[in-house]
């Protein structure tokens, strides 16, 4: 999950000139969160 957040920040930094002033939606797949929830339920 931390790597996914870092990738998001790096992408925003690289593309901010193109994304500045527009509305956009960033979609991810949440697979990392799913795995964390499964581990918590097993314990």
C-alpha positions as CSV (number, residue, x, y, z in Angstrom):
1,X,0.0,0.0,0.0
2,X,2.8,2.4,0.8
3,X,4.4,1.7,-2.6
4,X,1.1,2.5,-4.3
5,X,0.9,5.8,-2.4
6,X,4.5,6.6,-3.3
7,X,3.8,5.8,-7.0
8,X,0.8,8.2,-6.9
9,X,2.9,11.0,-5.4
10,X,5.6,10.5,-8.0
11,X,3.1,10.5,-10.8
12,X,1.5,13.7,-9.6
13,X,4.9,15.3,-9.3
14,X,5.9,14.3,-12.8
15,X,2.5,15.2,-14.5
16,X,1.4,18.2,-12.4
17,X,1.8,20.6,-15.3
18,X,-0.8,18.6,-17.3
19,X,-3.1,17.9,-14.3
20,X,-3.0,21.3,-12.7
21,X,-6.4,23.0,-12.8
22,X,-8.4,20.0,-14.0
23,X,-10.6,17.5,-12.1
24,X,-9.6,13.9,-12.4
25,X,-10.2,10.5,-10.7
26,X,-7.3,8.3,-9.7
27,X,-8.5,4.6,-9.5
28,X,-6.6,1.8,-7.9
29,X,-7.3,-1.9,-7.3
30,X,-7.0,-2.1,-3.4
31,X,-5.5,-5.6,-3.6
32,X,-3.0,-4.7,-0.8
33,X,-5.9,-3.7,1.5
34,X,-7.7,-6.9,0.7
35,X,-4.7,-9.0,1.8
36,X,-4.4,-7.0,5.1
37,X,-8.0,-7.6,5.9
38,X,-7.7,-11.3,5.3
39,X,-4.7,-11.6,7.7
40,X,-6.6,-9.6,10.4
41,X,-9.6,-12.0,10.1
42,X,-7.5,-15.1,10.4
43,X,-5.9,-14.0,13.7
